[in-house]
Amino acid sequence: MSAAGSAASATPGAVADEPPLEWRVNPWRERPLAVALGVAIVAAVGVAVTRLDLPWLSRLALVSAFAGFLAPLYLPERCRIDARGAGHRILVWERREWNALKRAGVRYEPGGPWVSLSTVAHPGVLATFRSMTLRLPRRRAEREALVAEILKRLARHGL
């Protein structure tokens, strides 16, 4: 059996020759005020930490960790849904395979539209830590066709 055949048989409803669906979300274009606020907060924390009586390497590590924690506010995100699963990259790639996912859907919230993917079947505290969200473009014209295709692919995989 070929590799494509085994991949399709491992995931119910998978289409082996299905082209990957990719999109990018740039917060500098989508939410410039939120980005400015995030950068200002990181800068303020950076100034406050530099005034602490700590070795310079510790200060650098603290500011870097804080900036990394807020990175989704100001760094572009690349998202991908393919025959193997779904993933996104802000600083590093994070992926979920189709066979690990138990729940998925599109959420529309004030912070922006999201695709929510979870390895836990029911919402709760554990689901918060075991889920992954993919940002969607805020502009309706860009988002509508993308959401329709995402929902088709989720349905093909029983989600």
N, C-alpha and C positions, 0 to 999 in steps of 0.2 A: 504494500500500500504506500502511496506517495505521502510526502510530508503534508501536502495540502489536504489530502483525503483524511489523514489522521487528525489534523486540526479541526476539520469540519465535523468529524464524527465525535470529537471530544467535547464540542460545544453544541448543544441542541439548537437547531435553527440557524447555525452559522453558515455564511456564504463564503466559501474559500476564496473566490476571486473578487470579493467585494472590495472596492478601493477604499483606502483610509479616508476618513473625514477629519480634516484639520482646520483649525481656526486660531486666530490670535486676538487677544484683548489687551489693548494698551491703555492703562489707567490714566496716562498723561493726556490722552484724547477724550477718554470716556468720563472721567471724574477729576478734572483739574483742581478743584477746591479741596477734595479729599486728599489728593496727592500732596498739595501744598501744606495742608495740615499735618500729614504724616511726616513729611520732611522737616517741618518746623519742630515737631515733637522730638524726632531723633536728634536734631541739632541741639535743642534745649537739654535733653538728657546727656548728650555728649559734653556740653559745657559744664553741666553739674557734676558729671563723673570726673572730668579732668581736674576739678577742684578738690576731689577727695584725696586723702593722704594714703594713697596706694601706689605700689610700683607701677610704672608706665605700662608694662605688659598686662597687668591686671585691668587697668583702666581701658586699654585698647580692647581686651577681650570682652569686658562688660558692654562697651558701646557697640562692638561688632555683633554681639549676641542680641542686643536690643534692636539694632538695625535689621538683622536677619529675621527677627520675630515679626517686625512690621513690614517686611519686604513685599507681601501681597498687596499692600496699599499703594506702592509706587513702582514696582517692577512689572514689565509686561509678562503675560502668561501665554504659553503655547499649549493648546489642547489637541488631543487626538483620540479618535475612536476607530478601531480597526477590527479585524477578524479575531484577534487574540483578547482584546479587552479595551479598556479606556485608560487614559493617563493625561497628566499635565506637567508642565515644567515652569517653575518660577526661577529657582536657583538650581534645583536638580529635578530629575524625572521622578514622578510618583505614579505607579500604575496599579490597576486592579484587573485581574483576569476575569473573564465572563463567568467561569465556574465558581468563583469565590463570591460573586455579588448576589445578595438576597433581595435587595430593594433599591429602586431608582426612580427618579422623577425630576421634573422641571419645577423649580420654585421661583416665584416672582416676589421679591422683597424690596423694601426701600433702598437697601444697599446695592441692589442690582439683581438681575436674573441669574440663576445658577442651575446647573445640572448636579443633582445630588446622587451619589452612588455609595451604597453602604453594604458591608459584609454581614450586617446584623439585620435580621428579619423585622424586628419591631423597634420603634423609636425608644430612646432612653439614654441614660448616661453612657453606657458602653457604646451605643451607636454614634455618639458624638466623637469618640476617639477612633472608631473604626470606619469612619466615612471619609469620602473625598468629594470635594466640590470643584466643578469646572465652571469658571465664569463664562457668561455669554455676553455678546455685545449689547449695549443698552439701546442702540438705535433700532427701532422696530423694523425698518426695511432690511437690515442685515440679519436680524434675529429670526424672523418668521420662517424663512425657508430652512434655516439651520435647525431650528427647534423641530420642525416637521420631520426632517431627516433623522435627527437624534431619536425622536419618539418611535419612528419606524424601526430603527436598529435596536432600541431597547426592547420593543415588542418581539422582535425576532429571537431575542435571547431570553424571553419569558420574564421580563422585568416591567 
